[in-house]
């Protein structure tokens, strides 16, 4: 009886198709979280930097873009599963297309 319930639950979950906007937003959210976690690993250590080295130029912007892209790619590849959990929870709780009346 328990196995039958699990089959019905998984088929019901598979029938729910989340909106593309929800999927994109969930992956962007997880990507931003991962970017913040990666930031300390990619930041230059201020104690190791000499006085003549500065953050002038596009290195800061390029590093920011690289961290954001890496975070989003990791999220879309599975990441920590945060995006998938958000998609599952919100899609099953009533993420339906709004139609105008």
Phi and psi restraints in degrees (range 20) as a CNS / XPLOR table:
assign (resid 1 and name C) (resid 2 and name N)
       (resid 2 and name CA) (resid 2 and name C) 1.0 -65.0 20.0 2
assign (resid 2 and name N) (resid 2 and name CA)
       (resid 2 and name C) (resid 3 and name N) 1.0 -41.0 20.0 2
assign (resid 2 and name C) (resid 3 and name N)
       (resid 3 and name CA) (resid 3 and name C) 1.0 -63.5 20.0 2
assign (resid 3 and name N) (resid 3 and name CA)
       (resid 3 and name C) (resid 4 and name N) 1.0 -37.3 20.0 2
assign (resid 3 and name C) (resid 4 and name N)
       (resid 4 and name CA) (resid 4 and name C) 1.0 -64.5 20.0 2
assign (resid 4 and name N) (resid 4 and name CA)
       (resid 4 and name C) (resid 5 and name N) 1.0 -40.6 20.0 2
assign (resid 4 and name C) (resid 5 and name N)
       (resid 5 and name CA) (resid 5 and name C) 1.0 -64.2 20.0 2
assign (resid 5 and name N) (resid 5 and name CA)
       (resid 5 and name C) (resid 6 and name N) 1.0 -40.9 20.0 2
assign (resid 5 and name C) (resid 6 and name N)
       (resid 6 and name CA) (resid 6 and name C) 1.0 -64.0 20.0 2
assign (resid 6 and name N) (resid 6 and name CA)
       (resid 6 and name C) (resid 7 and name N) 1.0 -37.9 20.0 2
assign (resid 6 and name C) (resid 7 and name N)
       (resid 7 and name CA) (resid 7 and name C) 1.0 -66.4 20.0 2
assign (resid 7 and name N) (resid 7 and name CA)
       (resid 7 and name C) (resid 8 and name N) 1.0 -43.2 20.0 2
assign (resid 7 and name C) (resid 8 and name N)
       (resid 8 and name CA) (resid 8 and name C) 1.0 -66.0 20.0 2
assign (resid 8 and name N) (resid 8 and name CA)
       (resid 8 and name C) (resid 9 and name N) 1.0 -38.8 20.0 2
assign (resid 8 and name C) (resid 9 and name N)
       (resid 9 and name CA) (resid 9 and name C) 1.0 -65.2 20.0 2
assign (resid 9 and name N) (resid 9 and name CA)
       (resid 9 and name C) (resid 10 and name N) 1.0 -45.1 20.0 2
assign (resid 9 and name C) (resid 10 and name N)
       (resid 10 and name CA) (resid 10 and name C) 1.0 -69.2 20.0 2
assign (resid 10 and name N) (resid 10 and name CA)
       (resid 10 and name C) (resid 11 and name N) 1.0 -35.0 20.0 2
assign (resid 10 and name C) (resid 11 and name N)
       (resid 11 and name CA) (resid 11 and name C) 1.0 -71.0 20.0 2
assign (resid 11 and name N) (resid 11 and name CA)
       (resid 11 and name C) (resid 12 and name N) 1.0 -33.6 20.0 2
assign (resid 11 and name C) (resid 12 and name N)
       (resid 12 and name CA) (resid 12 and name C) 1.0 -68.0 20.0 2
assign (resid 12 and name N) (resid 12 and name CA)
       (resid 12 and name C) (resid 13 and name N) 1.0 -38.8 20.0 2
assign (resid 12 and name C) (resid 13 and name N)
       (resid 13 and name CA) (resid 13 and name C) 1.0 -68.1 20.0 2
assign (resid 13 and name N) (resid 13 and name CA)
       (resid 13 and name C) (resid 14 and name N) 1.0 -35.6 20.0 2
assign (resid 13 and name C) (resid 14 and name N)
       (resid 14 and name CA) (resid 14 and name C) 1.0 -70.7 20.0 2
assign (resid 14 and name N) (resid 14 and name CA)
       (resid 14 and name C) (resid 15 and name N) 1.0 -25.5 20.0 2
assign (resid 14 and name C) (resid 15 and name N)
       (resid 15 and name CA) (resid 15 and name C) 1.0 -73.4 20.0 2
assign (resid 15 and name N) (resid 15 and name CA)
       (resid 15 and name C) (resid 16 and name N) 1.0 -21.8 20.0 2
assign (resid 15 and name C) (resid 16 and name N)
       (resid 16 and name CA) (resid 16 and name C) 1.0 -81.5 20.0 2
assign (resid 16 and name N) (resid 16 and name CA)
       (resid 16 and name C) (resid 17 and name N) 1.0 120.9 20.0 2
assign (resid 16 and name C) (resid 17 and name N)
       (resid 17 and name CA) (resid 17 and name C) 1.0 -107.1 20.0 2
assign (resid 17 and name N) (resid 17 and name CA)
       (resid 17 and name C) (resid 18 and name N) 1.0 115.8 20.0 2
assign (resid 17 and name C) (resid 18 and name N)
       (resid 18 and name CA) (resid 18 and name C) 1.0 -71.6 20.0 2
assign (resid 18 and name N) (resid 18 and name CA)
       (resid 18 and name C) (resid 19 and name N) 1.0 153.3 20.0 2
assign (resid 18 and name C) (resid 19 and name N)
       (resid 19 and name CA) (resid 19 and name C) 1.0 -68.0 20.0 2
assign (resid 19 and name N) (resid 19 and name CA)
       (resid 19 and name C) (resid 20 and name N) 1.0 144.8 20.0 2
assign (resid 19 and name C) (resid 20 and name N)
       (resid 20 and name CA) (resid 20 and name C) 1.0 -58.2 20.0 2
assign (resid 20 and name N) (resid 20 and name CA)
       (resid 20 and name C) (resid 21 and name N) 1.0 -33.4 20.0 2
assign (resid 20 and name C) (resid 21 and name N)
       (resid 21 and name CA) (resid 21 and name C) 1.0 -62.8 20.0 2
assign (resid 21 and name N) (resid 21 and name CA)
       (resid 21 and name C) (resid 22 and name N) 1.0 -39.0 20.0 2
assign (resid 21 and name C) (resid 22 and name N)
       (resid 22 and name CA) (resid 22 and name C) 1.0 -65.4 20.0 2
assign (resid 22 and name N) (resid 22 and name CA)
       (resid 22 and name C) (resid 23 and name N) 1.0 -44.1 20.0 2
assign (resid 22 and name C) (resid 23 and name N)
       (resid 23 and name CA) (resid 23 and name C) 1.0 -62.2 20.0 2
assign (resid 23 and name N) (resid 23 and name CA)
       (resid 23 and name C) (resid 24 and name N) 1.0 -46.3 20.0 2
assign (resid 23 and name C) (resid 24 and name N)
       (resid 24 and name CA) (resid 24 and name C) 1.0 -62.5 20.0 2
assign (resid 24 and name N) (resid 24 and name CA)
       (resid 24 and name C) (resid 25 and name N) 1.0 -45.9 20.0 2
assign (resid 24 and name C) (resid 25 and name N)
       (resid 25 and name CA) (resid 25 and name C) 1.0 -64.4 20.0 2
assign (resid 25 and name N) (resid 25 and name CA)
       (resid 25 and name C) (resid 26 and name N) 1.0 -39.8 20.0 2
assign (resid 25 and name C) (resid 26 and name N)
       (resid 26 and name CA) (resid 26 and name C) 1.0 -64.0 20.0 2
assign (resid 26 and name N) (resid 26 and name CA)
       (resid 26 and name C) (resid 27 and name N) 1.0 -42.3 20.0 2
assign (resid 26 and name C) (resid 27 and name N)
       (resid 27 and name CA) (resid 27 and name C) 1.0 -70.9 20.0 2
assign (resid 27 and name N) (resid 27 and name CA)
       (resid 27 and name C) (resid 28 and name N) 1.0 -34.5 20.0 2
assign (resid 27 and name C) (resid 28 and name N)
       (resid 28 and name CA) (resid 28 and name C) 1.0 -65.3 20.0 2
assign (resid 28 and name N) (resid 28 and name CA)
       (resid 28 and name C) (resid 29 and name N) 1.0 -41.1 20.0 2
assign (resid 28 and name C) (resid 29 and name N)
       (resid 29 and name CA) (resid 29 and name C) 1.0 -61.3 20.0 2
assign (resid 29 and name N) (resid 29 and name CA)
       (resid 29 and name C) (resid 30 and name N) 1.0 -50.0 20.0 2
assign (resid 29 and name C) (resid 30 and name N)
       (resid 30 and name CA) (resid 30 and name C) 1.0 -65.2 20.0 2
assign (resid 30 and name N) (resid 30 and name CA)
       (resid 30 and name C) (resid 31 and name N) 1.0 -36.8 20.0 2
assign (resid 30 and name C) (resid 31 and name N)
       (resid 31 and name CA) (resid 31 and name C) 1.0 -61.3 20.0 2
assign (resid 31 and name N) (resid 31 and name CA)
       (resid 31 and name C) (resid 32 and name N) 1.0 -41.4 20.0 2
assign (resid 31 and name C) (resid 32 and name N)
       (resid 32 and name CA) (resid 32 and name C) 1.0 -65.4 20.0 2
assign (resid 32 and name N) (resid 32 and name CA)
       (resid 32 and name C) (resid 33 and name N) 1.0 -39.7 20.0 2
assign (resid 32 and name C) (resid 33 and name N)
       (resid 33 and name CA) (resid 33 and name C) 1.0 -63.2 20.0 2
assign (resid 33 and name N) (resid 33 and name CA)
       (resid 33 and name C) (resid 34 and name N) 1.0 -43.2 20.0 2
assign (resid 33 and name C) (resid 34 and name N)
       (resid 34 and name CA) (resid 34 and name C) 1.0 -67.5 20.0 2
assign (resid 34 and name N) (resid 34 and name CA)
       (resid 34 and name C) (resid 35 and name N) 1.0 -34.9 20.0 2
assign (resid 34 and name C) (resid 35 and name N)
       (resid 35 and name CA) (resid 35 and name C) 1.0 -61.1 20.0 2
assign (resid 35 and name N) (resid 35 and name CA)
       (resid 35 and name C) (resid 36 and name N) 1.0 -43.4 20.0 2
assign (resid 35 and name C) (resid 36 and name N)
       (resid 36 and name CA) (resid 36 and name C) 1.0 -64.4 20.0 2
assign (resid 36 and name N) (resid 36 and name CA)
       (resid 36 and name C) (resid 37 and name N) 1.0 -35.2 20.0 2
assign (resid 36 and name C) (resid 37 and name N)
       (resid 37 and name CA) (resid 37 and name C) 1.0 -72.7 20.0 2
assign (resid 37 and name N) (resid 37 and name CA)
       (resid 37 and name C) (resid 38 and name N) 1.0 -31.6 20.0 2
assign (resid 37 and name C) (resid 38 and name N)
       (resid 38 and name CA) (resid 38 and name C) 1.0 -80.1 20.0 2
assign (resid 38 and name N) (resid 38 and name CA)
       (resid 38 and name C) (resid 39 and name N) 1.0 -22.2 20.0 2
assign (resid 38 and name C) (resid 39 and name N)
       (resid 39 and name CA) (resid 39 and name C) 1.0 -54.8 20.0 2
assign (resid 39 and name N) (resid 39 and name CA)
       (resid 39 and name C) (resid 40 and name N) 1.0 -45.8 20.0 2
assign (resid 39 and name C) (resid 40 and name N)
       (resid 40 and name CA) (resid 40 and name C) 1.0 -63.2 20.0 2
assign (resid 40 and name N) (resid 40 and name CA)
       (resid 40 and name C) (resid 41 and name N) 1.0 -28.8 20.0 2
assign (resid 40 and name C) (resid 41 and name N)
       (resid 41 and name CA) (resid 41 and name C) 1.0 -77.2 20.0 2
assign (resid 41 and name N) (resid 41 and name CA)
       (resid 41 and name C) (resid 42 and name N) 1.0 -26.3 20.0 2
assign (resid 41 and name C) (resid 42 and name N)
       (resid 42 and name CA) (resid 42 and name C) 1.0 -100.4 20.0 2
assign (resid 42 and name N) (resid 42 and name CA)
       (resid 42 and name C) (resid 43 and name N) 1.0 -10.4 20.0 2
assign (resid 42 and name C) (resid 43 and name N)
       (resid 43 and name CA) (resid 43 and name C) 1.0 -75.8 20.0 2
assign (resid 43 and name N) (resid 43 and name CA)
       (resid 43 and name C) (resid 44 and name N) 1.0 146.0 20.0 2
assign (resid 43 and name C) (resid 44 and name N)
       (resid 44 and name CA) (resid 44 and name C) 1.0 -72.6 20.0 2
assign (resid 44 and name N) (resid 44 and name CA)
       (resid 44 and name C) (resid 45 and name N) 1.0 140.4 20.0 2
assign (resid 44 and name C) (resid 45 and name N)
       (resid 45 and name CA) (resid 45 and name C) 1.0 -79.1 20.0 2
assign (resid 45 and name N) (resid 45 and name CA)
       (resid 45 and name C) (resid 46 and name N) 1.0 121.8 20.0 2
assign (resid 45 and name C) (resid 46 and name N)
       (resid 46 and name CA) (resid 46 and name C) 1.0 -64.4 20.0 2
assign (resid 46 and name N) (resid 46 and name CA)
       (resid 46 and name C) (resid 47 and name N) 1.0 -28.4 20.0 2
assign (resid 46 and name C) (resid 47 and name N)
       (resid 47 and name CA) (resid 47 and name C) 1.0 -75.4 20.0 2
assign (resid 47 and name N) (resid 47 and name CA)
       (resid 47 and name C) (resid 48 and name N) 1.0 -26.8 20.0 2
assign (resid 47 and name C) (resid 48 and name N)
       (resid 48 and name CA) (resid 48 and name C) 1.0 -89.0 20.0 2
assign (resid 48 and name N) (resid 48 and name CA)
       (resid 48 and name C) (resid 49 and name N) 1.0 -11.7 20.0 2
assign (resid 48 and name C) (resid 49 and name N)
       (resid 49 and name CA) (resid 49 and name C) 1.0 -81.8 20.0 2
assign (resid 49 and name N) (resid 49 and name CA)
       (resid 49 and name C) (resid 50 and name N) 1.0 138.0 20.0 2
assign (resid 49 and name C) (resid 50 and name N)
       (resid 50 and name CA) (resid 50 and name C) 1.0 -82.1 20.0 2
assign (resid 50 and name N) (resid 50 and name CA)
       (resid 50 and name C) (resid 51 and name N) 1.0 166.0 20.0 2
assign (resid 50 and name C) (resid 51 and name N)
       (resid 51 and name CA) (resid 51 and name C) 1.0 -64.1 20.0 2
assign (resid 51 and name N) (resid 51 and name CA)
       (resid 51 and name C) (resid 52 and name N) 1.0 -29.3 20.0 2
assign (resid 51 and name C) (resid 52 and name N)
       (resid 52 and name CA) (resid 52 and name C) 1.0 -82.5 20.0 2
assign (resid 52 and name N) (resid 52 and name CA)
       (resid 52 and name C) (resid 53 and name N) 1.0 -9.8 20.0 2
assign (resid 52 and name C) (resid 53 and name N)
       (resid 53 and name CA) (resid 53 and name C) 1.0 -86.7 20.0 2
assign (resid 53 and name N) (resid 53 and name CA)
       (resid 53 and name C) (resid 54 and name N) 1.0 128.4 20.0 2
assign (resid 53 and name C) (resid 54 and name N)
       (resid 54 and name CA) (resid 54 and name C) 1.0 -127.6 20.0 2
assign (resid 54 and name N) (resid 54 and name CA)
       (resid 54 and name C) (resid 55 and name N) 1.0 169.2 20.0 2
assign (resid 54 and name C) (resid 55 and name N)
       (resid 55 and name CA) (resid 55 and name C) 1.0 -92.3 20.0 2
assign (resid 55 and name N) (resid 55 and name CA)
       (resid 55 and name C) (resid 56 and name N) 1.0 19.4 20.0 2
assign (resid 55 and name C) (resid 56 and name N)
       (resid 56 and name CA) (resid 56 and name C) 1.0 -66.1 20.0 2
assign (resid 56 and name N) (resid 56 and name CA)
       (resid 56 and name C) (resid 57 and name N) 1.0 153.7 20.0 2
assign (resid 56 and name C) (resid 57 and name N)
       (resid 57 and name CA) (resid 57 and name C) 1.0 96.3 20.0 2
assign (resid 57 and name N) (resid 57 and name CA)
       (resid 57 and name C) (resid 58 and name N) 1.0 -165.4 20.0 2
assign (resid 57 and name C) (resid 58 and name N)
       (resid 58 and name CA) (resid 58 and name C) 1.0 -94.8 20.0 2
assign (resid 58 and name N) (resid 58 and name CA)
       (resid 58 and name C) (resid 59 and name N) 1.0 5.7 20.0 2
assign (resid 58 and name C) (resid 59 and name N)
       (resid 59 and name CA) (resid 59 and name C) 1.0 -58.6 20.0 2
assign (resid 59 and name N) (resid 59 and name CA)
       (resid 59 and name C) (resid 60 and name N) 1.0 -39.6 20.0 2
assign (resid 59 and name C) (resid 60 and name N)
       (resid 60 and name CA) (resid 60 and name C) 1.0 -66.1 20.0 2
assign (resid 60 and name N) (resid 60 and name CA)
       (resid 60 and name C) (resid 61 and name N) 1.0 -44.5 20.0 2
assign (resid 60 and name C) (resid 61 and name N)
       (resid 61 and name CA) (resid 61 and name C) 1.0 -67.9 20.0 2
assign (resid 61 and name N) (resid 61 and name CA)
       (resid 61 and name C) (resid 62 and name N) 1.0 -39.8 20.0 2
assign (resid 61 and name C) (resid 62 and name N)
       (resid 62 and name CA) (resid 62 and name C) 1.0 -66.8 20.0 2
assign (resid 62 and name N) (resid 62 and name CA)
       (resid 62 and name C) (resid 63 and name N) 1.0 -40.6 20.0 2
assign (resid 62 and name C) (resid 63 and name N)
       (resid 63 and name CA) (resid 63 and name C) 1.0 -64.3 20.0 2
assign (resid 63 and name N) (resid 63 and name CA)
       (resid 63 and name C) (resid 64 and name N) 1.0 -39.5 20.0 2
assign (resid 63 and name C) (resid 64 and name N)
       (resid 64 and name CA) (resid 64 and name C) 1.0 -62.9 20.0 2
assign (resid 64 and name N) (resid 64 and name CA)
       (resid 64 and name C) (resid 65 and name N) 1.0 -45.4 20.0 2
assign (resid 64 and name C) (resid 65 and name N)
       (resid 65 and name CA) (resid 65 and name C) 1.0 -63.5 20.0 2
assign (resid 65 and name N) (resid 65 and name CA)
       (resid 65 and name C) (resid 66 and name N) 1.0 -41.5 20.0 2
assign (resid 65 and name C) (resid 66 and name N)
       (resid 66 and name CA) (resid 66 and name C) 1.0 -64.6 20.0 2
assign (resid 66 and name N) (resid 66 and name CA)
       (resid 66 and name C) (resid 67 and name N) 1.0 -42.9 20.0 2
assign (resid 66 and name C) (resid 67 and name N)
       (resid 67 and name CA) (resid 67 and name C) 1.0 -64.6 20.0 2
assign (resid 67 and name N) (resid 67 and name CA)
       (resid 67 and name C) (resid 68 and name N) 1.0 -40.9 20.0 2
assign (resid 67 and name C) (resid 68 and name N)
       (resid 68 and name CA) (resid 68 and name C) 1.0 -66.2 20.0 2
assign (resid 68 and name N) (resid 68 and name CA)
       (resid 68 and name C) (resid 69 and name N) 1.0 -42.8 20.0 2
assign (resid 68 and name C) (resid 69 and name N)
       (resid 69 and name CA) (resid 69 and name C) 1.0 -65.8 20.0 2
assign (resid 69 and name N) (resid 69 and name CA)
       (resid 69 and name C) (resid 70 and name N) 1.0 -42.3 20.0 2
assign (resid 69 and name C) (resid 70 and name N)
       (resid 70 and name CA) (resid 70 and name C) 1.0 -63.3 20.0 2
assign (resid 70 and name N) (resid 70 and name CA)
       (resid 70 and name C) (resid 71 and name N) 1.0 -43.5 20.0 2
assign (resid 70 and name C) (resid 71 and name N)
       (resid 71 and name CA) (resid 71 and name C) 1.0 -61.4 20.0 2
assign (resid 71 and name N) (resid 71 and name CA)
       (resid 71 and name C) (resid 72 and name N) 1.0 -43.1 20.0 2
assign (resid 71 and name C) (resid 72 and name N)
       (resid 72 and name CA) (resid 72 and name C) 1.0 -67.2 20.0 2
assign (resid 72 and name N) (resid 72 and name CA)
       (resid 72 and name C) (resid 73 and name N) 1.0 -41.1 20.0 2
assign (resid 72 and name C) (resid 73 and name N)
       (resid 73 and name CA) (resid 73 and name C) 1.0 -64.2 20.0 2
assign (resid 73 and name N) (resid 73 and name CA)
       (resid 73 and name C) (resid 74 and name N) 1.0 -41.4 20.0 2
assign (resid 73 and name C) (resid 74 and name N)
       (resid 74 and name CA) (resid 74 and name C) 1.0 -63.2 20.0 2
assign (resid 74 and name N) (resid 74 and name CA)
       (resid 74 and name C) (resid 75 and name N) 1.0 -39.7 20.0 2
assign (resid 74 and name C) (resid 75 and name N)
       (resid 75 and name CA) (resid 75 and name C) 1.0 -64.4 20.0 2
assign (resid 75 and name N) (resid 75 and name CA)
       (resid 75 and name C) (resid 76 and name N) 1.0 -45.1 20.0 2
assign (resid 75 and name C) (resid 76 and name N)
       (resid 76 and name CA) (resid 76 and name C) 1.0 -68.2 20.0 2
assign (resid 76 and name N) (resid 76 and name CA)
       (resid 76 and name C) (resid 77 and name N) 1.0 -22.9 20.0 2
assign (resid 76 and name C) (resid 77 and name N)
       (resid 77 and name CA) (resid 77 and name C) 1.0 -86.9 20.0 2
assign (resid 77 and name N) (resid 77 and name CA)
       (resid 77 and name C) (resid 78 and name N) 1.0 2.0 20.0 2
assign (resid 77 and name C) (resid 78 and name N)
       (resid 78 and name CA) (resid 78 and name C) 1.0 128.4 20.0 2
assign (resid 78 and name N) (resid 78 and name CA)
       (resid 78 and name C) (resid 79 and name N) 1.0 -40.9 20.0 2
assign (resid 78 and name C) (resid 79 and name N)
       (resid 79 and name CA) (resid 79 and name C) 1.0 49.7 20.0 2
assign (resid 79 and name N) (resid 79 and name CA)
       (resid 79 and name C) (resid 80 and name N) 1.0 -137.5 20.0 2
assign (resid 79 and name C) (resid 80 and name N)
       (resid 80 and name CA) (resid 80 and name C) 1.0 -89.7 20.0 2
assign (resid 80 and name N) (resid 80 and name CA)
       (resid 80 and name C) (resid 81 and name N) 1.0 -3.8 20.0 2
assign (resid 80 and name C) (resid 81 and name N)
       (resid 81 and name CA) (resid 81 and name C) 1.0 87.6 20.0 2
assign (resid 81 and name N) (resid 81 and name CA)
       (resid 81 and name C) (resid 82 and name N) 1.0 6.1 20.0 2
assign (resid 81 and name C) (resid 82 and name N)
       (resid 82 and name CA) (resid 82 and name C) 1.0 -66.6 20.0 2
assign (resid 82 and name N) (resid 82 and name CA)
       (resid 82 and name C) (resid 83 and name N) 1.0 -45.6 20.0 2
assign (resid 82 and name C) (resid 83 and name N)
       (resid 83 and name CA) (resid 83 and name C) 1.0 -62.0 20.0 2
assign (resid 83 and name N) (resid 83 and name CA)
       (resid 83 and name C) (resid 84 and name N) 1.0 -43.2 20.0 2
assign (resid 83 and name C) (resid 84 and name N)
       (resid 84 and name CA) (resid 84 and name C) 1.0 -63.3 20.0 2
assign (resid 84 and name N) (resid 84 and name CA)
       (resid 84 and name C) (resid 85 and name N) 1.0 -37.7 20.0 2
assign (resid 84 and name C) (resid 85 and name N)
       (resid 85 and name CA) (resid 85 and name C) 1.0 -68.1 20.0 2
assign (resid 85 and name N) (resid 85 and name CA)
       (resid 85 and name C) (resid 86 and name N) 1.0 -40.9 20.0 2
assign (resid 85 and name C) (resid 86 and name N)
       (resid 86 and name CA) (resid 86 and name C) 1.0 -61.8 20.0 2
assign (resid 86 and name N) (resid 86 and name CA)
       (resid 86 and name C) (resid 87 and name N) 1.0 -46.5 20.0 2
assign (resid 86 and name C) (resid 87 and name N)
       (resid 87 and name CA) (resid 87 and name C) 1.0 -60.2 20.0 2
assign (resid 87 and name N) (resid 87 and name CA)
       (resid 87 and name C) (resid 88 and name N) 1.0 -46.1 20.0 2
assign (resid 87 and name C) (resid 88 and name N)
       (resid 88 and name CA) (resid 88 and name C) 1.0 -62.3 20.0 2
assign (resid 88 and name N) (resid 88 and name CA)
       (resid 88 and name C) (resid 89 and name N) 1.0 -48.1 20.0 2
assign (resid 88 and name C) (resid 89 and name N)
       (resid 89 and name CA) (resid 89 and name C) 1.0 -65.9 20.0 2
assign (resid 89 and name N) (resid 89 and name CA)
       (resid 89 and name C) (resid 90 and name N) 1.0 -45.7 20.0 2
assign (resid 89 and name C) (resid 90 and name N)
       (resid 90 and name CA) (resid 90 and name C) 1.0 -76.4 20.0 2
assign (resid 90 and name N) (resid 90 and name CA)
       (resid 90 and name C) (resid 91 and name N) 1.0 -34.0 20.0 2
assign (resid 90 and name C) (resid 91 and name N)
       (resid 91 and name CA) (resid 91 and name C) 1.0 -68.2 20.0 2
assign (resid 91 and name N) (resid 91 and name CA)
       (resid 91 and name C) (resid 92 and name N) 1.0 -37.6 20.0 2
assign (resid 91 and name C) (resid 92 and name N)
       (resid 92 and name CA) (resid 92 and name C) 1.0 -81.9 20.0 2
assign (resid 92 and name N) (resid 92 and name CA)
       (resid 92 and name C) (resid 93 and name N) 1.0 -14.3 20.0 2
assign (resid 92 and name C) (resid 93 and name N)
       (resid 93 and name CA) (resid 93 and name C) 1.0 -96.0 20.0 2
assign (resid 93 and name N) (resid 93 and name CA)
       (resid 93 and name C) (resid 94 and name N) 1.0 9.1 20.0 2
assign (resid 93 and name C) (resid 94 and name N)
       (resid 94 and name CA) (resid 94 and name C) 1.0 120.6 20.0 2
assign (resid 94 and name N) (resid 94 and name CA)
       (resid 94 and name C) (resid 95 and name N) 1.0 31.5 20.0 2
assign (resid 94 and name C) (resid 95 and name N)
       (resid 95 and name CA) (resid 95 and name C) 1.0 -80.8 20.0 2
assign (resid 95 and name N) (resid 95 and name CA)
       (resid 95 and name C) (resid 96 and name N) 1.0 82.4 20.0 2
assign (resid 95 and name C) (resid 96 and name N)
       (resid 96 and name CA) (resid 96 and name C) 1.0 -113.1 20.0 2
assign (resid 96 and name N) (resid 96 and name CA)
       (resid 96 and name C) (resid 97 and name N) 1.0 152.3 20.0 2
assign (resid 96 and name C) (resid 97 and name N)
       (resid 97 and name CA) (resid 97 and name C) 1.0 -66.9 20.0 2
assign (resid 97 and name N) (resid 97 and name CA)
       (resid 97 and name C) (resid 98 and name N) 1.0 137.1 20.0 2
assign (resid 97 and name C) (resid 98 and name N)
       (resid 98 and name CA) (resid 98 and name C) 1.0 -90.7 20.0 2
assign (resid 98 and name N) (resid 98 and name CA)
       (resid 98 and name C) (resid 99 and name N) 1.0 127.3 20.0 2
assign (resid 98 and name C) (resid 99 and name N)
       (resid 99 and name CA) (resid 99 and name C) 1.0 -108.7 20.0 2
assign (resid 99 and name N) (resid 99 and name CA)
       (resid 99 and name C) (resid 100 and name N) 1.0 142.9 20.0 2
assign (resid 99 and name C) (resid 100 and name N)
       (resid 100 and name CA) (resid 100 and name C) 1.0 -77.3 20.0 2
assign (resid 100 and name N) (resid 100 and name CA)
       (resid 100 and name C) (resid 101 and name N) 1.0 149.1 20.0 2
